[in-house]
Amino acid sequence: MPAPSSSAEFSLKRIAVPAFGPSLLFGVGEGAILPIIPLMARDLGASVPVAALVIALIGIGSLLNNIPASVITARWGERQAIVAAGLWSAIGMALCVLTSHLGLFATGCLMVGMSQAVYNLARQSYMTEAVPFLHRARALSTLGGVMRIGMFIGPFLGAAAVHWFGLSAAFGVGIAGVLAAAAVGARLPDLELPPIAPGQPPPAAATIASTLRHHKRVFLTLGVGVLLVSAVRASRQVVIPLWADHIGLAPAVASLLYGLAGGIDMLVFYPAGKVMDHKGRQWVAVPSMLIMGLAMLLMPLTTGFTTLLLASLAIGFGNGIGSGLIMTLGADHSPRHGRAHFLGVWRLMSDIGGSCGPALLSLLAASLSLGAGIAATGLIAFAAAGALAYWIPPHRKPP
């Protein structure tokens, strides 16, 4: 299916189910198992640090598989990559359920992370080609937002399954979710590469090396800004519960704060995408990081539920308006030929930032204080805002 020729002919509603349905279902599947993984690891004999490492294997698997995911998507196409990711994730989850060996359980978690990399890259590549530029930010913001909604719903479905059938039942919900995502993804029509202009030779086959060489300026400028954004976003998942515990709030209250911040996050993704399409990427990218940075700088000054709630809601709002931002910027700068390789490197940089952010927060909290670590994360957000303001093109035309 070629990309629509004009934005007047295009409607997000026409592709809503095949394009956004797999994201919702994949998010439900993963969200159902994430809270259960450390508990099952503990049941299999893991210590608390080892259980934390097991759940970290999902992120590690995603990070390590970004480049192979680009090769898979370039070779087999987006639709087949989405289907394969769902099947591979289901196999990994089934391994987790069927084994009583901690090493095999950890392998299953790693497989889930590997599938996440393939799925995320393939869906981004598909939407980049299928959606006209004037609708791109709305489409990718919705893609990110729908995934977050699925991740929000998943734990509730998993909790219900666990209540009635035991811990492993959450993986049944997860398997059903990712298999349903694969089934819906199989309905995606294949995309066609744009035709070569008459008289021009066909472009040379793209490789990771050629992609790095041809686009090194983007990776070393805007790519660094994206790395900083990912570091801040990943850290936000840690700072709210940690600071709530630090000031003596009960775990249930910490969960409530986190949930309310997530609720705000999910409400604003589409308006933010619309602003990016109509005004430009800077109008959302820079405020997103400034709001999160200011909230994190103020968080160490909070002393109770009300003040921490305000800071948490600000973090959720700042993160929510940035939904789809990294995907949109990657789509804007990706070449039509060799797009999968470009997005693979782009996602690798994003995942590196997502891994380094919490690690830096942990290091600063251990060596200085938790408040200092959170404040430093706020400063990183300001640095990200500066990098995005400088390197994002101010116009709305495709780069």
Helices and strands as residue ranges (DSSP letters): G 7-9, G 12-15, H 16-33, H 37-43, H 48-64, H 66-76, H 78-98, H 102-130, H 133-165, H 169-185, H 208-214, H 216-220, H 222-246, H 251-267, H 269-279, H 282-298, G 299-301, H 305-321, H 325-333, H 339-367, H 370-391
